[in-house]
């Protein structure tokens, strides 16, 4: 049996920006949860979860020894801090949005 939990129960995240690109790092709290996160949190899944917000490609980089994933979200900041009229030109909300995605975990 398994259950679905928000990623925020298994990991924390940090977002940064450069121009119109957001960079989000996701770090497992416990090393044992990293394989589940790595298996289920793909670049395609992040892109498909927010198609109206991420207009460019999503790249994922794996930091296995640190139990983390780094996502590069291109064309995800409405032009970037100097161009966007949006409230989150730096893309800090991306951490929250990605941590809201659900991960399936075993019932143990």
N, CA, C and O atoms as CSV, one atom per row, in Angstrom:
chain,resi,resn,atom,element,x,y,z
A,1,UNK,N,N,0.842,-1.184,0.000
A,1,UNK,CA,C,0.000,0.000,0.000
A,1,UNK,C,C,0.887,1.249,0.000
A,1,UNK,O,O,2.038,1.226,0.437
A,2,UNK,N,N,0.318,2.309,-0.495
A,2,UNK,CA,C,1.049,3.578,-0.512
A,2,UNK,C,C,0.066,4.725,-0.304
A,2,UNK,O,O,-1.151,4.544,-0.346
A,3,UNK,N,N,0.615,5.883,-0.085
A,3,UNK,CA,C,-0.194,7.100,0.088
A,3,UNK,C,C,0.527,8.250,-0.582
A,3,UNK,O,O,1.730,8.183,-0.835
A,4,UNK,N,N,-0.212,9.298,-0.866
A,4,UNK,CA,C,0.361,10.477,-1.512
A,4,UNK,C,C,0.525,11.576,-0.471
A,4,UNK,O,O,-0.388,11.856,0.306
A,5,UNK,N,N,1.697,12.189,-0.469
A,5,UNK,CA,C,1.969,13.288,0.463
A,5,UNK,C,C,2.565,14.451,-0.322
A,5,UNK,O,O,3.213,14.241,-1.348
A,6,UNK,N,N,2.351,15.671,0.152
A,6,UNK,CA,C,3.004,16.801,-0.506
A,6,UNK,C,C,4.521,16.664,-0.368
A,6,UNK,O,O,5.021,16.221,0.667
A,7,UNK,N,N,5.229,17.038,-1.393
A,7,UNK,CA,C,6.682,16.956,-1.379
A,7,UNK,C,C,7.270,17.694,-0.180
A,7,UNK,O,O,8.328,17.305,0.316
A,8,UNK,N,N,6.617,18.740,0.291
A,8,UNK,CA,C,7.139,19.520,1.426
A,8,UNK,C,C,7.296,18.686,2.699
A,8,UNK,O,O,8.029,19.082,3.605
A,9,UNK,N,N,6.613,17.531,2.778
A,9,UNK,CA,C,6.795,16.650,3.935
A,9,UNK,C,C,8.108,15.863,3.853
A,9,UNK,O,O,8.582,15.335,4.859
A,10,UNK,N,N,8.688,15.787,2.660
A,10,UNK,CA,C,9.906,15.004,2.453
A,10,UNK,C,C,11.125,15.859,2.126
A,10,UNK,O,O,12.257,15.381,2.201
A,11,UNK,N,N,10.900,17.121,1.764
A,11,UNK,CA,C,12.010,17.931,1.272
A,11,UNK,C,C,11.772,19.417,1.522
A,11,UNK,O,O,10.662,19.853,1.825
A,12,UNK,N,N,12.841,20.166,1.384
A,12,UNK,CA,C,12.740,21.630,1.399
A,12,UNK,C,C,13.336,22.127,0.086
A,12,UNK,O,O,13.971,21.361,-0.639
A,13,UNK,N,N,13.132,23.401,-0.220
A,13,UNK,CA,C,13.575,23.930,-1.509
A,13,UNK,C,C,14.028,25.376,-1.363
A,13,UNK,O,O,13.712,26.061,-0.390
A,14,UNK,N,N,14.773,25.807,-2.357
A,14,UNK,CA,C,15.277,27.174,-2.403
A,14,UNK,C,C,15.265,27.613,-3.864
A,14,UNK,O,O,15.692,26.870,-4.748
A,15,UNK,N,N,14.776,28.814,-4.108
A,15,UNK,CA,C,14.687,29.330,-5.475
A,15,UNK,C,C,15.583,30.544,-5.662
A,15,UNK,O,O,15.836,31.303,-4.726
A,16,UNK,N,N,16.047,30.705,-6.871
A,16,UNK,CA,C,16.825,31.873,-7.253
A,16,UNK,C,C,16.462,32.250,-8.678
A,16,UNK,O,O,15.681,31.555,-9.328
A,17,UNK,N,N,17.023,33.339,-9.164
A,17,UNK,CA,C,16.679,33.780,-10.505
A,17,UNK,C,C,17.871,34.400,-11.197
A,17,UNK,O,O,18.815,34.864,-10.557
A,18,UNK,N,N,17.811,34.398,-12.502
A,18,UNK,CA,C,18.747,35.106,-13.353
A,18,UNK,C,C,17.981,35.432,-14.627
A,18,UNK,O,O,17.641,34.545,-15.410
A,19,UNK,N,N,17.719,36.704,-14.816
A,19,UNK,CA,C,16.936,37.159,-15.967
A,19,UNK,C,C,15.562,36.493,-15.952
A,19,UNK,O,O,14.815,36.652,-14.986
A,20,UNK,N,N,15.216,35.753,-17.000
A,20,UNK,CA,C,13.900,35.118,-17.101
A,20,UNK,C,C,13.966,33.626,-16.765
A,20,UNK,O,O,13.113,32.848,-17.191
A,21,UNK,N,N,14.980,33.241,-16.003
A,21,UNK,CA,C,15.184,31.841,-15.635
A,21,UNK,C,C,15.103,31.702,-14.121
A,21,UNK,O,O,15.747,32.448,-13.383
A,22,UNK,N,N,14.309,30.747,-13.669
A,22,UNK,CA,C,14.255,30.430,-12.242
A,22,UNK,C,C,15.023,29.136,-12.002
A,22,UNK,O,O,14.978,28.206,-12.808
A,23,UNK,N,N,15.715,29.101,-10.895
A,23,UNK,CA,C,16.511,27.952,-10.496
A,23,UNK,C,C,15.977,27.479,-9.143
A,23,UNK,O,O,15.963,28.247,-8.181
A,24,UNK,N,N,15.541,26.231,-9.066
A,24,UNK,CA,C,14.974,25.710,-7.825
A,24,UNK,C,C,15.720,24.446,-7.423
A,24,UNK,O,O,15.807,23.490,-8.195
A,25,UNK,N,N,16.254,24.451,-6.215
A,25,UNK,CA,C,16.916,23.266,-5.667
A,25,UNK,C,C,15.985,22.619,-4.653
A,25,UNK,O,O,15.404,23.298,-3.806
A,26,UNK,N,N,15.848,21.302,-4.746
A,26,UNK,CA,C,15.004,20.516,-3.848
A,26,UNK,C,C,15.915,19.554,-3.100
A,26,UNK,O,O,16.672,18.803,-3.715
A,27,UNK,N,N,15.842,19.575,-1.771
A,27,UNK,CA,C,16.735,18.770,-0.925
A,27,UNK,C,C,15.915,17.867,-0.008
A,27,UNK,O,O,15.057,18.347,0.732
A,28,UNK,N,N,16.172,16.580,-0.056
A,28,UNK,CA,C,15.477,15.617,0.813
A,28,UNK,C,C,15.889,15.861,2.265
A,28,UNK,O,O,17.069,16.062,2.554
A,29,UNK,N,N,14.919,15.844,3.171
A,29,UNK,CA,C,15.240,15.924,4.597
A,29,UNK,C,C,16.030,14.690,5.034
A,29,UNK,O,O,17.022,14.789,5.756
A,30,UNK,N,N,15.563,13.528,4.577
A,30,UNK,CA,C,16.190,12.249,4.944
A,30,UNK,C,C,16.765,11.597,3.687
A,30,UNK,O,O,16.068,11.493,2.678
A,31,UNK,N,N,18.015,11.159,3.728
A,31,UNK,CA,C,18.612,10.530,2.551
A,31,UNK,C,C,17.793,9.361,1.997
A,31,UNK,O,O,17.799,9.122,0.789
A,32,UNK,N,N,17.089,8.633,2.867
A,32,UNK,CA,C,16.288,7.506,2.406
A,32,UNK,C,C,15.107,7.894,1.538
A,32,UNK,O,O,14.592,7.060,0.792
A,33,UNK,N,N,14.664,9.149,1.619
A,33,UNK,CA,C,13.548,9.615,0.792
A,33,UNK,C,C,13.999,10.113,-0.582
A,33,UNK,O,O,13.182,10.280,-1.488
A,34,UNK,N,N,15.290,10.346,-0.727
A,34,UNK,CA,C,15.790,10.894,-1.988
A,34,UNK,C,C,15.470,10.015,-3.199
A,34,UNK,O,O,15.071,10.557,-4.230
A,35,UNK,N,N,15.622,8.688,-3.134
A,35,UNK,CA,C,15.285,7.884,-4.322
A,35,UNK,C,C,13.832,8.040,-4.773
A,35,UNK,O,O,13.558,8.065,-5.973
A,36,UNK,N,N,12.896,8.146,-3.819
A,36,UNK,CA,C,11.485,8.358,-4.179
A,36,UNK,C,C,11.303,9.697,-4.883
A,36,UNK,O,O,10.614,9.792,-5.898
A,37,UNK,N,N,11.924,10.715,-4.331
A,37,UNK,CA,C,11.816,12.047,-4.915
A,37,UNK,C,C,12.440,12.059,-6.312
A,37,UNK,O,O,11.852,12.584,-7.258
A,38,UNK,N,N,13.607,11.491,-6.430
A,38,UNK,CA,C,14.318,11.461,-7.710
A,38,UNK,C,C,13.504,10.710,-8.769
A,38,UNK,O,O,13.456,11.119,-9.929
A,39,UNK,N,N,12.876,9.630,-8.366
A,39,UNK,CA,C,12.091,8.817,-9.301
A,39,UNK,C,C,10.834,9.555,-9.775
A,39,UNK,O,O,10.463,9.459,-10.945
A,40,UNK,N,N,10.186,10.285,-8.876
A,40,UNK,CA,C,8.878,10.848,-9.190
A,40,UNK,C,C,8.875,12.322,-9.593
A,40,UNK,O,O,7.901,12.795,-10.179
A,41,UNK,N,N,9.928,13.040,-9.293
A,41,UNK,CA,C,9.955,14.477,-9.588
A,41,UNK,C,C,10.858,14.734,-10.796
A,41,UNK,O,O,12.017,15.126,-10.657
A,42,UNK,N,N,10.311,14.509,-11.952
A,42,UNK,CA,C,11.064,14.690,-13.191
A,42,UNK,C,C,10.895,16.118,-13.715
A,42,UNK,O,O,10.022,16.861,-13.266
A,43,UNK,N,N,11.731,16.476,-14.655
A,43,UNK,CA,C,11.601,17.781,-15.316
A,43,UNK,C,C,10.250,17.867,-16.029
A,43,UNK,O,O,9.594,18.908,-15.994
A,44,UNK,N,N,9.836,16.776,-16.675
A,44,UNK,CA,C,8.542,16.769,-17.368
A,44,UNK,C,C,7.389,16.964,-16.405
A,44,UNK,O,O,6.425,17.663,-16.720
A,45,UNK,N,N,7.479,16.355,-15.236
A,45,UNK,CA,C,6.390,16.493,-14.268
A,45,UNK,C,C,6.258,17.936,-13.803
A,45,UNK,O,O,5.146,18.452,-13.694
A,46,UNK,N,N,7.374,18.589,-13.528
A,46,UNK,CA,C,7.337,19.995,-13.106
A,46,UNK,C,C,6.751,20.842,-14.230
A,46,UNK,O,O,5.888,21.683,-13.978
A,47,UNK,N,N,7.197,20.640,-15.443
A,47,UNK,CA,C,6.699,21.403,-16.598
A,47,UNK,C,C,5.202,21.178,-16.789
A,47,UNK,O,O,4.459,22.135,-17.006
A,48,UNK,N,N,4.750,19.925,-16.711
A,48,UNK,CA,C,3.337,19.609,-16.915
A,48,UNK,C,C,2.456,20.123,-15.788
A,48,UNK,O,O,1.275,20.394,-16.006
A,49,UNK,N,N,3.004,20.262,-14.590
A,49,UNK,CA,C,2.211,20.748,-13.459
A,49,UNK,C,C,1.875,22.231,-13.604
A,49,UNK,O,O,0.841,22.682,-13.110
A,50,UNK,N,N,2.735,22.987,-14.275
A,50,UNK,CA,C,2.548,24.437,-14.377
A,50,UNK,C,C,2.765,24.928,-15.807
A,50,UNK,O,O,3.633,25.769,-16.043
A,51,UNK,N,N,1.986,24.413,-16.765
A,51,UNK,CA,C,2.228,24.760,-18.176
A,51,UNK,C,C,1.993,26.233,-18.503
A,51,UNK,O,O,2.609,26.763,-19.428
A,52,UNK,N,N,1.127,26.887,-17.774
A,52,UNK,CA,C,0.868,28.303,-18.058
A,52,UNK,C,C,1.920,29.222,-17.449
A,52,UNK,O,O,2.043,30.378,-17.854
A,53,UNK,N,N,2.674,28.718,-16.486
A,53,UNK,CA,C,3.682,29.539,-15.810
A,53,UNK,C,C,5.085,29.322,-16.362
A,53,UNK,O,O,5.900,30.245,-16.387
A,54,UNK,N,N,5.363,28.095,-16.803
A,54,UNK,CA,C,6.685,27.774,-17.361
A,54,UNK,C,C,6.521,27.683,-18.866
A,54,UNK,O,O,5.954,26.718,-19.377
A,55,UNK,N,N,7.013,28.679,-19.570
A,55,UNK,CA,C,6.807,28.715,-21.014
A,55,UNK,C,C,7.957,28.082,-21.798
A,55,UNK,O,O,7.809,27.777,-22.981
A,56,UNK,N,N,9.088,27.886,-21.148
A,56,UNK,CA,C,10.245,27.280,-21.802
A,56,UNK,C,C,10.499,25.889,-21.263
A,56,UNK,O,O,9.683,25.350,-20.514
A,57,UNK,N,N,11.621,25.307,-21.637
A,57,UNK,CA,C,11.958,23.961,-21.162
A,57,UNK,C,C,12.368,23.952,-19.690
A,57,UNK,O,O,12.758,24.974,-19.126
A,58,UNK,N,N,12.268,22.784,-19.094
A,58,UNK,CA,C,12.719,22.551,-17.719
A,58,UNK,C,C,13.854,21.531,-17.780
A,58,UNK,O,O,13.732,20.491,-18.428
A,59,UNK,N,N,14.939,21.835,-17.110
A,59,UNK,CA,C,16.073,20.918,-17.032
A,59,UNK,C,C,16.239,20.482,-15.578
A,59,UNK,O,O,16.013,21.272,-14.661
A,60,UNK,N,N,16.633,19.226,-15.366
A,60,UNK,CA,C,16.869,18.725,-14.016
A,60,UNK,C,C,18.299,18.219,-13.912
A,60,UNK,O,O,18.786,17.485,-14.773
A,61,UNK,N,N,18.951,18.627,-12.842
A,61,UNK,CA,C,20.302,18.168,-12.546
A,61,UNK,C,C,20.265,17.432,-11.214
A,61,UNK,O,O,19.650,17.903,-10.257
A,62,UNK,N,N,20.916,16.289,-11.152
A,62,UNK,CA,C,20.891,15.440,-9.962
A,62,UNK,C,C,22.162,15.637,-9.147
A,62,UNK,O,O,23.266,15.624,-9.690
A,63,UNK,N,N,22.000,15.815,-7.859
A,63,UNK,CA,C,23.116,15.959,-6.929
A,63,UNK,C,C,23.012,14.804,-5.935
A,63,UNK,O,O,22.696,15.000,-4.762
A,64,UNK,N,N,23.282,13.606,-6.426
A,64,UNK,CA,C,23.043,12.382,-5.653
A,64,UNK,C,C,23.773,12.363,-4.312
A,64,UNK,O,O,23.193,11.949,-3.308
A,65,UNK,N,N,25.008,12.794,-4.275
A,65,UNK,CA,C,25.761,12.745,-3.018
A,65,UNK,C,C,25.206,13.711,-1.977
A,65,UNK,O,O,25.438,13.546,-0.779
A,66,UNK,N,N,24.470,14.722,-2.445
A,66,UNK,CA,C,23.869,15.697,-1.525
A,66,UNK,C,C,22.366,15.465,-1.339
A,66,UNK,O,O,21.712,16.194,-0.594
A,67,UNK,N,N,21.824,14.454,-2.015
A,67,UNK,CA,C,20.395,14.102,-1.929
A,67,UNK,C,C,19.505,15.250,-2.397
A,67,UNK,O,O,18.510,15.595,-1.759
A,68,UNK,N,N,19.892,15.828,-3.529
A,68,UNK,CA,C,19.133,16.959,-4.041
A,68,UNK,C,C,18.994,16.961,-5.548
A,68,UNK,O,O,19.729,16.286,-6.270
A,69,UNK,N,N,18.031,17.739,-5.996
A,69,UNK,CA,C,17.771,17.954,-7.414
A,69,UNK,C,C,17.766,19.454,-7.666
A,69,UNK,O,O,17.297,20.229,-6.832
A,70,UNK,N,N,18.284,19.857,-8.806
A,70,UNK,CA,C,18.266,21.261,-9.185
A,70,UNK,C,C,17.492,21.387,-10.495
A,70,UNK,O,O,17.811,20.724,-11.482
A,71,UNK,N,N,16.478,22.237,-10.492
A,71,UNK,CA,C,15.657,22.457,-11.673
A,71,UNK,C,C,15.928,23.843,-12.229
A,71,UNK,O,O,15.986,24.826,-11.489
A,72,UNK,N,N,16.093,23.908,-13.541
A,72,UNK,CA,C,16.251,25.178,-14.234
A,72,UNK,C,C,14.986,25.364,-15.063
A,72,UNK,O,O,14.715,24.593,-15.983
A,73,UNK,N,N,14.214,26.397,-14.728
A,73,UNK,CA,C,12.935,26.677,-15.386
A,73,UNK,C,C,13.137,27.881,-16.306
A,73,UNK,O,O,13.268,29.012,-15.837
A,74,UNK,N,N,13.159,27.637,-17.587
A,74,UNK,CA,C,13.402,28.711,-18.557
A,74,UNK,C,C,12.091,29.390,-18.947
A,74,UNK,O,O,11.046,28.751,-19.073
A,75,UNK,N,N,12.180,30.681,-19.131
A,75,UNK,CA,C,11.009,31.501,-19.478
A,75,UNK,C,C,9.887,31.283,-18.463
A,75,UNK,O,O,8.742,31.009,-18.822
A,76,UNK,N,N,10.251,31.414,-17.180
A,76,UNK,CA,C,9.302,31.147,-16.100
A,76,UNK,C,C,9.073,32.353,-15.193
A,76,UNK,O,O,8.424,32.225,-14.155
A,77,UNK,N,N,9.593,33.515,-15.564
A,77,UNK,CA,C,9.480,34.684,-14.681
A,77,UNK,C,C,8.854,35.894,-15.366
A,77,UNK,O,O,9.107,37.034,-14.976
A,78,UNK,N,N,8.044,35.647,-16.379
A,78,UNK,CA,C,7.359,36.721,-17.097
A,78,UNK,C,C,8.326,37.821,-17.540
A,78,UNK,O,O,7.996,39.005,-17.483
A,79,UNK,N,N,9.504,37.426,-17.975
A,79,UNK,CA,C,10.483,38.391,-18.445
A,79,UNK,C,C,11.590,38.683,-17.458
A,79,UNK,O,O,12.618,39.241,-17.841
A,80,UNK,N,N,11.411,38.322,-16.202
A,80,UNK,CA,C,12.436,38.566,-15.194
A,80,UNK,C,C,12.164,39.810,-14.373
A,80,UNK,O,O,11.236,40.566,-14.658
A,81,UNK,N,N,12.974,40.016,-13.359
A,81,UNK,CA,C,12.731,41.072,-12.379
A,81,UNK,C,C,12.708,42.469,-13.010
A,81,UNK,O,O,11.967,43.337,-12.548
A,82,UNK,N,N,13.485,42.692,-14.029
A,82,UNK,CA,C,13.524,44.022,-14.646
A,82,UNK,C,C,12.434,44.247,-15.678
A,82,UNK,O,O,12.219,45.382,-16.103
A,83,UNK,N,N,11.745,43.202,-16.088
A,83,UNK,CA,C,10.729,43.309,-17.130
A,83,UNK,C,C,9.317,43.000,-16.662
A,83,UNK,O,O,8.352,43.528,-17.214
A,84,UNK,N,N,9.189,42.166,-15.668
A,84,UNK,CA,C,7.884,41.665,-15.257
A,84,UNK,C,C,7.117,42.667,-14.407
A,84,UNK,O,O,7.689,43.368,-13.572
A,85,UNK,N,N,5.826,42.716,-14.636
A,85,UNK,CA,C,4.934,43.484,-13.772
A,85,UNK,C,C,4.308,42.586,-12.711
A,85,UNK,O,O,3.510,43.044,-11.893
A,86,UNK,N,N,4.673,41.311,-12.727
A,86,UNK,CA,C,4.153,40.349,-11.754
A,86,UNK,C,C,4.682,40.628,-10.356
A,86,UNK,O,O,5.688,41.316,-10.185
A,87,UNK,N,N,3.998,40.092,-9.369
A,87,UNK,CA,C,4.386,40.299,-7.976
A,87,UNK,C,C,5.616,39.500,-7.563
A,87,UNK,O,O,6.241,39.813,-6.550
A,88,UNK,N,N,5.974,38.471,-8.334
A,88,UNK,CA,C,7.083,37.595,-7.947
A,88,UNK,C,C,8.136,37.552,-9.049
A,88,UNK,O,O,8.415,36.488,-9.602
A,89,UNK,N,N,8.710,38.688,-9.364
A,89,UNK,CA,C,9.702,38.772,-10.422
A,89,UNK,C,C,10.952,37.963,-10.157
A,89,UNK,O,O,11.646,37.574,-11.097
A,90,UNK,N,N,11.254,37.701,-8.890
A,90,UNK,CA,C,12.426,36.896,-8.543
A,90,UNK,C,C,12.122,35.401,-8.536
A,90,UNK,O,O,13.050,34.595,-8.465
A,91,UNK,N,N,10.853,35.007,-8.606
A,91,UNK,CA,C,10.483,33.595,-8.671
A,91,UNK,C,C,10.590,32.843,-7.364
A,91,UNK,O,O,10.745,31.622,-7.375
A,92,UNK,N,N,10.513,33.530,-6.240
A,92,UNK,CA,C,10.636,32.851,-4.941
A,92,UNK,C,C,9.473,31.891,-4.687
A,92,UNK,O,O,9.619,30.941,-3.918
A,93,UNK,N,N,8.338,32.123,-5.313
A,93,UNK,CA,C,7.191,31.233,-5.105
A,93,UNK,C,C,7.388,29.864,-5.757
A,93,UNK,O,O,6.643,28.933,-5.452
A,94,UNK,N,N,8.366,29.721,-6.640
A,94,UNK,CA,C,8.587,28.424,-7.266
A,94,UNK,C,C,8.903,27.335,-6.245
A,94,UNK,O,O,8.507,26.185,-6.434
A,95,UNK,N,N,9.600,27.669,-5.182
A,95,UNK,CA,C,9.862,26.673,-4.132
A,95,UNK,C,C,8.551,26.133,-3.586
A,95,UNK,O,O,8.369,24.921,-3.469
A,96,UNK,N,N,7.640,27.036,-3.252
A,96,UNK,CA,C,6.342,26.648,-2.702
A,96,UNK,C,C,5.552,25.804,-3.698
A,96,UNK,O,O,4.970,24.786,-3.324
A,97,UNK,N,N,5.529,26.223,-4.963
A,97,UNK,CA,C,4.754,25.504,-5.968
A,97,UNK,C,C,5.273,24.083,-6.191
A,97,UNK,O,O,4.485,23.144,-6.300
A,98,UNK,N,N,6.578,23.929,-6.258
A,98,UNK,CA,C,7.132,22.586,-6.463
A,98,UNK,C,C,6.928,21.720,-5.226
A,98,UNK,O,O,6.638,20.530,-5.352
A,99,UNK,N,N,7.074,22.290,-4.039
A,99,UNK,CA,C,6.868,21.515,-2.814
A,99,UNK,C,C,5.404,21.119,-2.601
A,99,UNK,O,O,5.111,20.257,-1.773
A,100,UNK,N,N,4.491,21.740,-3.341
A,100,UNK,CA,C,3.070,21.365,-3.253
A,100,UNK,C,C,2.745,20.129,-4.079
A,100,UNK,O,O,1.682,19.536,-3.899
A,101,UNK,N,N,3.637,19.727,-4.982
A,101,UNK,CA,C,3.391,18.523,-5.779
A,101,UNK,C,C,3.403,17.292,-4.861
A,101,UNK,O,O,4.131,17.253,-3.868
A,102,UNK,N,N,2.597,16.305,-5.204
A,102,UNK,CA,C,2.497,15.122,-4.356
A,102,UNK,C,C,3.442,14.024,-4.808
A,102,UNK,O,O,3.697,13.843,-5.999
A,103,UNK,N,N,3.953,13.299,-3.830
A,103,UNK,CA,C,4.844,12.158,-4.037
A,103,UNK,C,C,4.179,10.938,-3.409
A,103,UNK,O,O,3.616,11.019,-2.317
A,104,UNK,N,N,4.248,9.825,-4.100
A,104,UNK,CA,C,3.685,8.578,-3.563
A,104,UNK,C,C,4.741,7.891,-2.704
A,104,UNK,O,O,5.858,7.625,-3.149
A,105,UNK,N,N,4.351,7.609,-1.452
A,105,UNK,CA,C,5.282,6.967,-0.514
A,105,UNK,C,C,4.668,5.679,0.024
A,105,UNK,O,O,3.447,5.576,0.141
A,106,UNK,N,N,5.506,4.696,0.351
A,106,UNK,CA,C,4.974,3.448,0.921
A,106,UNK,C,C,4.382,3.697,2.304
A,106,UNK,O,O,4.796,4.617,3.009
A,107,UNK,N,N,3.422,2.880,2.682
A,107,UNK,CA,C,2.767,2.985,3.998
A,107,UNK,C,C,3.571,2.312,5.094
A,107,UNK,O,O,3.029,1.458,5.795
A,108,UNK,N,N,4.797,2.644,5.269
A,108,UNK,CA,C,5.563,1.992,6.330
A,108,UNK,C,C,6.045,2.978,7.366
A,108,UNK,O,O,6.706,2.588,8.328
